[in-house]
């Protein structure tokens, strides 16, 4: 029997959050390119486009833009139910079954591409297949959004980056005030000492984390852009493999019950 390894450390949470965010950036760009400009994790863009279709009385467009919103919300609900069920069973970290379900749906998306020879241009007709493929990306992104909730005492979002950018700027502002209070009218040596300890301050650490989340999301999307040009929908094997590794890591790592509801 294995010895319990204890709950996830903050560093582990950061690595997992970065990996999931990179996968989300990859998935979102593949969805945008292959599904006629639909976002599978960025619901703000879909909402604005839906509003435009409403103003133009373009009801098919409303349905097309509204569908990823509905399925994303369903994924959020599904992820939350998994989280609560695992917590009630006293399981410290609920992400393995949630990520495994996400991987399964991405596998279905890849399999559905067989009929079109994996071309990264999924036509809206037949509508059933199109909407199913949208759901197989939007639902996993909703599920993933509730897998990791906080890191280092702040809320994190692994499928969209607006919240991360807001928190980055807030943390940077806090640090600038902190720096001003400790260096105003001080000697050069004092200023150097303050700068030396800056990386250990909470605002700097939070700014680094949230900026890092934005950066890895961007990196994932850029990688998807290059990959889909060469491999079409088979490029989705990249996030499939990454998320599979995360699920396996969680499944085979023993845990102790957490004292708080941070996850």
N, C-alpha and C positions, 0 to 999 in steps of 0.2 A: 504494500500500500504506500502511495506517495505521501510525503510530508506536505502539509499545506503550505503554499508559497505566500499566503497573505493577499490582501487586496491589491489592486493595481496601483502602482506608484504614479505620481504626477507625470514623470517622464514617459512612462508607458502610455498614459492617457494622451499625452501630446503626440507621440508617434502614431497612435491609432487614429487620432483626430486628423492628423496630417494625411495619413494614408487614405482615409475615407473621403476627405475633402478633395484629394487629387482624383480619386475615382469619380466623384460627383462632377467635377469640372469636365472630365473626359466624357461621361455619359451625357451631360447637358449639351455639349457641342455636337456629339454624334446625333442626338435627337434633333437639334436645331437644323443640321445639314440634311438629314435624311427624312425628316417628317415635316417638310415645308415650313420651316421657321417656327415650329412649336418648341417651347421650352419645357423640359421635363422636371426641372428643379427650381426654375426662376419664375414664380407665379406672378410677380409684378408685371413682367413683360406680357404674359398671357392675359392678364386682367386688362391692361391698357389696350391690347389688340382686340379683346372681346368688346370693350366699350366702343371702339371705333366701328366694329361690325354692327353693333346695336344701333348706333347713330345712322348707319347706312342702310338699316333694315335688311342686312345680309344675314338671314337666320342660319343658313348652313355654316357661314363663317363663325357665328356665335357658338354653335354647337361644337365646331372644330376647336375653337379656342377655349371653350368652357370645359371640354372633356378632360384635358390634363389637370385642370384645377380640381375637378371632382375626384379624379383618381389619385391625385397627390394627397388630398384630404383623407381619402380612404386609407392610403398608406400610413398617414399620420395616426389615424385611429387604430389601425392594425398594429403598428409599432408600439403605441401606448398600451394596448391590451396585452401584448406580449410582455412588456416591461412590468406591468402590474401583476400579471400572472406569475412571472418568475420571482418577483419580490415577495409575493405571498407564499411562495414555496421556499423562502429563505435562501434563494440563490442570489449570491452577491452581484454577479455581473450577468445581465440578461442578453448581452449582444450576440452570442453564438447562434441561437435559433433565429433571431431577427436578421442577422447578416446572411445566414444560410437560406432563408426565404428570399432575400434580395438576390442572392446568387442564382437561385432556381428560376426566378422570373427573368433575369437577364439571359439565362440559358434559353428560355422559351423565345425571347426576342431574337436571339441569334438563329435558333432553329427555324423561326418563321421567315428568315431571310433566304432560306434554301430555295424557295419557289421562284425568287427573282434573281437567283445566282448571286446573292449577297450584295446586290447593287445598293449603293447608298443614296437611293432616290425612290422612296416608298410612295407609290401613288395613292391618292385618297380613295380610289376605287380598286378593288371592292372595299366598301366602307368597313365591313366587319373586321377584316384583317388589319386595316389601317388603325382603327380605334383600339384593337387588341394590342398592337405593337406599341401604340402610345402608352397604353395602360401598363405594359410590361417594363416600361422605363419610369413612368411617373410614380407608380405605386412603390417600387423599391426606393426611390428618392425620398418619398414621404416616410417610409419605414426608417430609413437611415437617419433622418433628422432627429429622431428621438432616442437613438442608440446611445450617443454621448451627449450629456446635458450640460455638465460643467467641468471645467479644467482650471485648476488653480484659483477656484473661488469665483470664476466668471462664467457666464453662459457662453457656450460655443455653438456654432451652426456649421455643419459639415456639408450642406447641400446648397447654400447660397451665402454670399459674402457681404451683403449690405450691412448686416448687423456687425460683422467683424470690422468693417471699415469705420463704422460709427464708434465702436469701442476703442479702436486704435487711436482715433483722433482725440477722444475723451482722455485716454490714458496719456497720450503725448502732452496734452494741455496740462494735466495734473503734474506731470514730471517737470514741465517748464516752470510752473509756479514753485514747485519744490526746489528746483535748481536756483531760481532767483532768490528765494528766501535764504538759502544757505551760502550764496556766493556774493551777494550785494555788499560792497564795501569791505570785502575780505582780501587777504593777501593771496599772492599767486600760489603759494604752497597749499593754502586752504582750498583754493579752487581746484587744484589738481587732486587733492584728497577726495573732495566731493565727487569729482568726475570718476575717480577710481571706484567708489562704492556705488555709483549710479546703477550698474547692471544688477545689483542685488536688491534694488528697490522694487516695490510692487508695481508702480505705474510703468516702469521700463519693461519688466517681465511681461506684464499684460499687453503692452504695446507690441513687444516682439512676437508674442503668441498670436495676436489677432492679425498683425501684418503678415505673419507666416502663413496663416490660414488663407488669406487672400492670394498670396504668392503661389502656394501649391495648387489652389484652384485654377489660377491662370496657367500654371505649368501643365496641369492635367488637360486643360482645354487646348492648349497649343499642341501638346503631344497628340491629342485626338485629331486636330486639324491635319497634321502631317500623316498620321496613320490611316485616316479614312481615305485620303487621296490614293494611297498605295494598296490598302487591304480592304477597302469598302467596309461593309458591316462586320467582317471578320475582325476588324480592329477592336470590337467589343470584347474580344478574348482578353484584352489587357486588363480592364476593370474586373472582368469575371475572375481572372487569376488572382488579382490583388485582393479582392473581397473574399475569395475562397481561402486565401492564406490567413486573413484576419479571423474568419470564422473558425478555422482549424486551431489557430493560436488560442482563441478563447476557449475552445472545447477541451483542449489538452492541458491548459494551465489550471492547476488547482487553486481554489480561492478560499478565503475565510469570509464569514459574513461581515459586512460593513456596519459600522456603528451609526452611520447617517444615511440619508436618502440622496446622497449626492448623485448617484447613478439612477 
